[in-house]
Amino acid sequence: MTSVLGMMNPNLTNGRNLHKGSSIFIRAEESKNRVRWRFSIKEVSLRTPQATASSEVSSSTTEKNAREFNTTTYDDKMLTNYVPVYVMLQLGVITNNNVLENEENLKKQLKKLKQSQVDGVMVDVWWGIVESKGPKQYQWSAYRNLFKIVQSFGLKLQAIMSFHRCGGNIGDDVNIPIPKWVLEIGESNPDIFYTNKIGNRNKECLSLSVDNLSLFKGRTAVEMYRDYMMSFRENMEDFISSGVIIDIEVGLGPAGELRYPSYSETQGWVFPGIGEFQCYDKYLRSDYEEEVRRIGHPEWKLPQNAGEYNNIPQETGFFEYSNGTYLKEEGKFFLSWYSRKLLLHGDQILDEANKVFLGCKLKLAAKVSGIHWWYKTESHAAELMAGYYNLKNRDGYRAIAKMMRRHHAILNFTCLEMKNTEQPAKAKSGPQELVQQVLSCGWREGIEVAGENALPRFDRDGYNQIILNARPNGINQDGKPRMFGFTYLRLSDKLLREPNFTTFKTFMKRMHANQEYCPEPERYNHELFPLERSRNDEPLEKFLEETEPIDPFPWLEETDMSIRPFESVLSLLRSTFLRKKS
């Protein structure tokens, strides 16, 4: 076993990344259940004879049949390091007209994708499509058709409750607005939308200020989100009960993320601008004025010196290095209020989601944005603008992790593929340290942590960084720390073309700890139990007080299961040669 892994990655045997107790180095007598492996040169992988046979099963086999006929055997100790991988479907797989377009092409794509041994797919379930006709007029037929197709390929499904607009964010290639009848309400009352200091409205999603205001045909925003999720559960009960739908990711803001829309290309933002605060609608303004009166500082106003979307921190009075407003009592109170409103927003909607899906065998999840630019400055300006009150001496993500723990939710984080050296020096970016901080926050709070890549990547460097972040201490005895799952952005013809697809298949193998696809999640400690009621025994205000930074978990410098240079190309050439020969 050791020699085979050494052939795949010399770092495993040269002493650089050895870990005491690693399953790789356990003596034979301690591994009674260890599988007898052979190294298949043809497939360039660790395989068993049974696994070779099972890989020939049709990709259209359902999950039930996959379980029934699966004869693959696994190394159980390696299986504890297995990280399931899902692939996001195209943003517009269901069109604005609520139609599954180009069904045959989708089936072809999924058939090929299945060859990679991927665990499942993720899809946005757009509010703007399903409830477009009017309040509570839900149209689920197109999504049911899509889910049946996904099920027919034996794939698991992560469903996003997408309460935001598609279009205007990085990577958006289609435009799906929020429901037309909601936008019409905004025409007469534009303060339902996030607003910057000069009054520009962002119609990407509703402002958190209207969460509890009955402005939408007699309903509040939170009630609309709750009713939508309830209708989803009622109409997709068969997919939930059969185990096809395993995750419900609850949209909490722009791009589905728990944040303010502080950086939006529709507003003219360009990377690495710091963005702008989004709290100037009349409802949030009134709330802030009431709060400062309550503490005896009615003279404090919402920031007017924080610059514009494309400023850098030192160009503003608010983020000035030595004497900025953010360092003063007034600025600290504002940032605490701003981030607290965001946390309360996420807490309330996740609580409703928990009640809706209570008892279902699935996981709730919520996404936090990877705002890595200006991370290596004193002010962390871009993060503060988005509502993450994170500084060198103040951890802005601990409270978020604690809030998600209340609702048994997975913390899903982005930018897992990024390295500091890939970012422009002027942006003062720290994606590696940011990922390390946020994932560590989740693990210390005892919650599951998952992740995504922020930008499409097809190269080994991007994949190796993801593998590292998925298992930051490498392969080890108990598989900890380990990400609960990873979702790749996104399914496309480019991904399925060579040599990209062969590289992706190699990436899949490494994420699975060199094991075959496992259709039984309980074998890698991912068994789903009925969702329990949220824990509301601890006041949210207490979470906000626990901001002292804690050292993150240690990270290896590089993954111990890297994709080697030219490995995928050689694999592609070998398989092409063998096909021609046969």
N, C-alpha and C positions, 0 to 999 in steps of 0.2 A: 504493500500500500504506500509506504513512504517513498519508495523508489519511483513509483508511478507519478505521485504528486510532485516529486522533485523534477521529473521530466517536464511537467507542465509549468512549474514555476520554481526556479532554483532557490528563490528566497526562502522556501519552506525548509530547505535542508542545509542552507549555508550559515544558519545561526542568527541571521539578522532579525527574523520575526518569529522565533520560536516562543511558544507559550506553555508554561507549566501546566500539565494536565490536559494538553490538547489531545483530542481524539485520534489525531493522526499518529501519535506515538505510543498508544496504549499497547501493551503486550498482548499476544494472541490469547493467552489463557484468561485475560480479563475481558475478552470480547467474544463470549460464547455465541452471541447472535450476529457476529460479524459476517457479512456476505462474502462469498468467495468470488473475487473479481478477476476478470481478464481484461487486458488492454487491447481494444479493437483499433488497429491501425487504420482500417478503412473509415471508421467514424471519428477517429481522433478524440476519443472520450472514454471515460470509465463506464463500462457496460456489463450487464449480465446477459447470458443467452436469452433469458426471458425478456429482458428489456429490448433486445434487438428485435424479437418477434413482435412485441407489443407496439413498437414504433410504426409498424406497418398497418396498424388499424386505421381505418378511414377517418379523416379529420372531421367528418360530419357526424361521427358517433356522439350520441348524447352523453351527458355526465353520468346518468344512471348506467348506461352500457359500459362506459369507461371504468366505472367501479366494478361492475360485474365481471368483466373480462380482463381486468388489469392483473398481470402476472409479474410485474416488475418487482424486484426485491431491492431493498435499500440498506445502506449502512445507517443504522438508527442514530449513531452518534454524530455522523455528518448531517443527518436530516435535521438535527436540532439547530443547524445553521442555515437552513433553507429559508430564503426570502422570496415569497411569491411576487410575481410581476404581472401587471395589467397594462393594457395599452389603451390610450384615449382614442375614441372614435372621432371622426371629423366633426367639427362644430356644426356643420349644416347637414348632418346625415338625415335629420328630419327637416324638411323645408319650412319656410314661413307659411306655406299653405297647408301645413300639417300633413305632409305626404312623405313616405319613405321613398326617396328618389334613387333611381339606379340600383334597384335591389340586387340584380344579377351581379353587378360589379362588386357590391359589398360582399356578396357570398364568395366570390372569387378571392377577394382580399382576405376574408376571414379563413378560408380554406388554406391559403398559403401561410397566413399568420400562425395558424394552429401547428404548422410544421416546426415552429420555433420552440414548442412546448410551453407557450405562454399560459398563465393561469386564468386570465380573464380579460375583460375590457371595461372601460369606463365610458359613460355617456352623459352629456348634459341633457337634463329634462327641462326644457325651456318653459318657464311661466308664460312668456310672451306668445308662445305657440299654443299651449294647451288651454289657457283661459282667455284666448284672444277675443272670443265672440261676445263676452259680457260676464258680469259677476256670477261665479259658480257654474258657468257653462263650460264644463271641462270636456275636452275631446282627446281620448286616450288611444284611439284605434291604431294610429301610426306607430306609437311607441310599443303597443302590444305586439304588433307585427315585427318590429325590430327585436324585441326581447325573445320572441319565438325563434328567430333566426340565430341569435346568440346562443340560446339554449340548445338548438339543434347541433351546434358545433362543440357541445360539451364545455362551454366557457362560463366562468363566473362573471357576475355583473356588479359593478359599482355605479350607482345612480346618483347624480348630482341634482339636488333641488335648486335649479338655477333661477334665482329671483332677480337677476341682473340682465342688462342688455349685452348682447354679443356685438362687438364692433367698437373700435376705439382703443383697445388694449393691444399690447405687443403680441403679434402672432394671429390676431383676429383676421380672418379672411372672408367672413360673411357678416351680414347685418341682421340681427334679430332683436327688435326693440322690446321693451316691456309691454304689457297689454295696452292696446290702443285706447281702451276706455279709461285706463289709469292715466295715460298721457293727457287725455282730454280734461281730466280733473286738474292736472297740472297747468293747463292753459289759463284757467281762472284763478288758480292758487299755486303759483310757481314755487312757493316756499316748502312744498313737499319734497323738493329736490335739494341735494347738497349745493351749497352756495359759497363762493369765495368772497374775498373782502370787497371786490368791486362790483359784486352782484351777478356774476356769471353763474348760470345754473348748469348742473351736470345731471343729465337725464339717464344716466347709466343705471341708476337704482334709486330707490326712495331713501330719503334722509332718515337716519335713526331717530330724528326728532319727532317723527309721526308714528312711531311704533305703537303708541297707545292713544292716538287721536282718531275718532270715528269720522274720517273724512272721505271714506271710500264706499259710497252707497250704504252707509250705516255700519261699516266695519272699520276696524283699525288695521294698520299694516300687519301687525303680528297675527291678527285674526285671519287675514287673507292668506298669510303663509301657512298657518295651522290648517285652514280648510283645504288648501291645495295639497298638503302632505296627507291629510286624512283621505281625500279622494284618491290620491296615488295608492295608498295602502289598500283601500277597498277594491280598486280596479286591478291591482297587481298582486293580490293575495296569493294566487296560485304560483307566481314566480318567487314570492317570498317563502311560502311554506315548502316549496320543493328545493330550496337552497340555491336557486340561481342568483337571486339578488342577495348579496352578502354585506354590502355597505350602503348606507344612505349618507352622502355628504351634504350637509345643510349649508346652502348659500347664505352668507352673512354680510355681503357687501359687493363692491365692484370686483369683477372677475371671480365672484363667488367667495372672495376672501374676507376675513375679519379685519377690515381696515377702512379708513376714509379714502375717497377717490382723489388723493392729493396729487397724483401724477397721472394725467390723462392726455393722450395724444390729441384727442378732440379739442382740448383746451389750449393746445399749442406746446405742451410739455415735450422736451427732448432730453434724453439721457445725456449727462447725469445731473440734470437740474434738481434742485432740492424740493420742488413742488410748492404747494400752498395749503394753508389750513382751510378746512371746509366746514365752517361752523357759523356762517353768517346769515343763514335763513332766519326768519323772524322767531321761530320756535326755539332754536338753540340760543339765539341772541337773548331772548327773554329769560331762558333758563339760567344763563350765565349771569345776567344782571341780577336776578333774584339771589343767586348764590353769593355774589360779592357783597350784596346788601346784608345778607344774613351774617357774614363774618365781619361786618363793619368796614368794608372798603368799597363803597359805592363808586369811588373815583376810578377804580380799575375797569379797563375796557378790553374788549377783544383785540388781539394784536393788530397793529397797523404798520409795524416796522419789520415784518418777517420776509420782505422781498416778494419776488414773483417766481413763476414756475421754473424759469431757467437760470435763476441766480445761483451763485455758489455761497456757502455759509458766510464767509468773511465779508461779503458785499452787503450784509444785512445787519441792522442794529440788534435784532432779536438773537441771532446766533453769533454775534461778535465774540472773538476768542476769549478775551480776558474780562470783558465787562458786559456781555450780552444780557438781554432781558431774561433769557432762559435760566440764568444763574441767580436772578433776583427773586425776592419773595413773590412779587406779582406774577412773574413768568412761571415759577414753580407751581403756584396755585392754578394757573390756567392749564398747564400741561397735565396736572393731576386730574382736573375736571374733564379735560378733553379725552384722556385715555380711560377714565372711569366710565364716561358715557358709552364708549365703545365696548368696554367689558360688560356692562349691564345689558347692552343690546345683544351681544352674543349669548349671554347667560339666559336671557328671557326666551329667545328663539330656540335655543337648544333644549330648554326645559319643555317647550311645547312639542318639539320633535320627539323628545323622550316619551311624553304622554301618548302621542300618536302611535309610535311604534313599540310601545310597551308590550313585552311578551314575545315579540318577533325574534327569531333566531338570526340576528344581523347586528352589525356594528354601526353606531353613529360616528360621523367624522366631521371635522371642520378644518378649513385651510387658513394658514397664516402665511403672509407674503414674505418672500426673502428679499428684503430691501437692504442690499449689501453696499450701495454706494454711499459715501461719506461715513461709513462705519468706522473708519480709522481716523476720525476727527473727534475733537472733544465734545462737540454738540450732537453728533449723530442726527443732523438736521433732517435728512430724508425720512428716517424712521419716526422722528417726532411729528413730522407733518402728517404721517399716515396713522398716527394714534398709538404708536409703540414708544412709551416713555422709557427709553433705554439709553443709559449713559455708562461711562466707565465705572462709576460708583453706584449705579442703580440698575438692577436687572428688570427690564420691562416685559420679560416673557414669562416670569415665574407665575404671576397672577393669572395669565392666560392659561397656562398649563393646569393650574389649580382649578380654574373655572371649568375646564374641559373634564377634569377628573370628577367633578360633581355629577356630570351627565353621562359618565362612562363612555366618553367620546375619544376617538383617535385624533391626535394632533397631526395634521398633514402639512408638511413644510415644503417649500420650493427651493430652487437653485442648487440642487444636490450635485449637479454636474460641473459646477464652476470652480475654477482655481483663481487665486489672487493674481497670479502672473498673466492671466488671460485678459484682465481688465485694464483699461487705460489708467496710467499713473495719476492723471489729474482727478479721477473720480474717488481716490482714496478708498477703494473698495476692500472689503474683507469678507468675501463669501465663505471662505473656509472657517474662519473664526465664528462667523454668524451661525452657520450650520451647527458647529460644535456647541455653541452656547444654547441654541434653541432645543436641539435634540436632547442635550444633557438635562435641560429643565424638565422635559417630558419624562425622561427615565427616572429622574430623582423624585418626581411626583407619583411614580408608579403607574403611569398611563402608557398606552401603546402609541408609538410614533411611526408615521409613514411619510413618504416623500414623493416628489416629482422633480423632473428637470424643468427649468424655466424656459429654455430655448431648445429647439430641435438639435440633436447631436447624433452623428453617425460614426464618430471616430473613437478609436480605442482609448484616447486620453480622457474623453468625457465619460465613457463607460467605466473606466478604471476608477475615476473619482467617485462615481455613484456606488460602485462595489465597496470602496473604502468606507463611505459614509453609511452604507447599509450594515456593515460589520466593522466598526472602527477599531476593534481589537483583534480582528481576523477570526479565523476558524478556531474554536475552542470547545472545551468539554460540554459546557451548558448552553452554548449559543447565545451568550449575553455579553455586552449589549448588542441587540440586533433589531433592525427596523421591522415593523410588523408587515410592511409591504411597500412596494414601489410601483408608481404608475408612470409609464413612459409617454411622453408627448412627442408625436402622435402618429396614428395610422395614416400612411400615405403611400402612393406608388413609389416615391423615392426610397422609403424604408424597405420596401419589398424588392427593390432592384439590387442586383449584385454590383459590387461586393458588399453593399450595405447590409443585406439580409443575412449573409453568412456571418458578418461581424456581430449582428444582433443576436443570432443564435448562439454564438460563443458567449456573449454577455449573459444570455439567459442561463446557460449552463453554469456559469460562475455564480450568478445570483442564487441558483439552486444548490450551491455548494457541491457542484459536480454530480448531482443526483438527477435521475430522470424526473420528468414532471410527476408530481404526486397528487392524485385526485382526492386524497383523504387528508384534509387539513389537520385533523386531530393528531396525525402522526408527526407533524412538526409544531405541535402545541398551538394550533389555530382553531381548535374546535369552537363552534359557535353555540352559545347558550342563550336562552330567552333574555331579552333586554330587561334589566331591572330598573326600578324607579330611581330618578335622580336623587342624589344625596343633598338634602337642603338643611343639614344639621349644623352647618357652619356658615356664618354670615359672610357675604361677598366682600364687605368692607374690610374684613380681617385680611383677606388675600392682598388687598391693595397696600397694606402696611408691610408686607414681607417682600422687600425689594433689595435686600442686601445681596450683592453678587456672591455666588458660590463657584469655586473652581469647576470647570467642566470636566467630563470624563477624558481620560487620555486617548489620543488618536495615534494610530500608526502613521508613519510618514507616507507610506504607500500600501496599497492592499496586498495581502499575501496570496491573492488569487487573480493576479493581473492577466489581462489579455496581452500576450507578447507581441512584439513587432512582427508583422507579416504572418502571424499565426492564422488569421482568418483568410488571407489571400492564399496561403498554402493549402488550407483546408478546401477552399473553393476549387483550386486547380486540381487537387487530388480527386474530389468528387466528380468534377467534370471529366477527368481522364477515365475514371472508373465507369462512368455512365456510357461514354463512347466505346469503351472496351467491351462492355456488356451488350 
